[in-house]
Amino acid sequence: DFSLNEGDFLWVKFNASNILDFAASACTPEDLIAGVNVLTSACIPDDYDAYRMIRELGVANVNAIRILDSQSGRWQVASVNGSGVITGENFDIPSIAVILIDMSQAVSQWLPGE
């Protein structure tokens, strides 16, 4: 037994496909801090991708977003370069996802797809 405190992160690996739902049942806006955020959400809209997420958060506010491809075991990354251009993979974000979001500036009351 161990305690999980606010800000802690737990990575769980299964040997088979599983869904472990820790997300809230209602979709509520997120407050993202400057730095690395771990977003766990069951509120990602259909046909949502990395570039759309960066544009919604504001290109000037985002350094990079990452998601683990469970099939290949590799991280997919989209980032914003020093010129403000989105680069990297424009990967799909599934409706239930865990996303690492590296913010250069905080964004309050953000909801995916809005």
ABEGO torsion letter per residue (X at the ends): XBBBBBGBBBBBBBABBBBBBABBABBBBBBBBBEBBBBBBAABBBGBBAAAAAAAAEAAABABBBBBBAAAGBBBBBBBBAAGBBBEBBBBBBABBBBBBBBABBBBGBBBGX
